[in-house]
Amino acid sequence: MKTSFYLLLAIAIFSFGCKSKPYKTTAKGLKYKIYKSNGGEKAKLGDMIKFHYVITTAKDSELSNSYKMGKPYLARLSNTVFGSMTEGFLMLSKGDSAAFFVSADSMSKGHPDPALKPGTLIKYTIKLLDIKPSAEFEKDRKKAEEEQQKLMDENKAKEPGLIADYIKEKAPKAKKTDSGMYYVITTEGKGPKAKKGDSVVARYKGMFLDGKEFDNDRGRPFSFKLGAQQVIPGWDEGFALLKKGSKATFIIPSKLAYGPRGSGKTIPPYSPLVFEVELIDIK
């Protein structure tokens, strides 16, 4: 809902600007229009700039839209990255919005879009969100990396104790494998055991040790080839222990899950995971 609101707001701003201000052309031939100017410090070569964009043809047929993707573009301002548009960005300050007309040939970097004829003009509608000098950006990046490393070190140190406490309190009958994962078979199946190379069909729910769910099969059985590294190592090991029809709980240390990297914003580094699973079929 928030993305849609900002997208509609941006379109409204740009539409108003299109009607109220004519396009201008720089001495180098860049056709541009400034919709909004805050009068702040302009971007400079070497600065890191973050901006939203809507890319259309000259007839307003949309080609790409960062608002819809939900993520602004971040890059160092240079002629190598932005070509003829660099001149346009140098006119802007933080919070400004503008449109630039650029030849598709100059932006293709040797990989032309087959859907666009040579010489086609492309319109870039820009909302400049932030400008940071290179030194400041690098300082912030280093600080973020240090904070991430601190979190990783803390999680790594806490993990063995957290697993031990969980086993003691919630899974005292769990069996431990040589690799360090734990499992409890809650319902013993009557079919054959899955083996390497088999296609396994399963139901699952994934949780952290505190019981917070982070993933599930969403009502659709999940299929994978056992031992083919299509899933985390804890799953390849755990499902090989089960017979068809079995239900089980896996308590998987991070080294057999997503390790020091975690998984996106969902699973932090060094996170032990709990999976409630059911082996529905083996093919």
Secondary structure, DSSP 8 states (H G I E B T S, - for coil): -HHHHHHHHHHHHHHHHHHH---EE-TT--EEEEEE-----B--TT-EEEEEEEEEETT--EEEEHHHHT--EEEE--HHHHGGGHHHHTT-BTT-EEEEEEEHHHHSTT---TTS-TT-EEEEEEEEEEEE-HHHHHHHHHHHHHHHHHHHHHHHHHHHHHHHHHHHHH-TT-EE-TTS-EEEEEE--SS-B--TT-EEEEEEEEEETTS-EEEE-TTS-EEEETTTTSS-HHHHHHHTT-BTT-EEEEEE-GGGTTTTT-BTTTB-TT--EEEEEEEEEE-
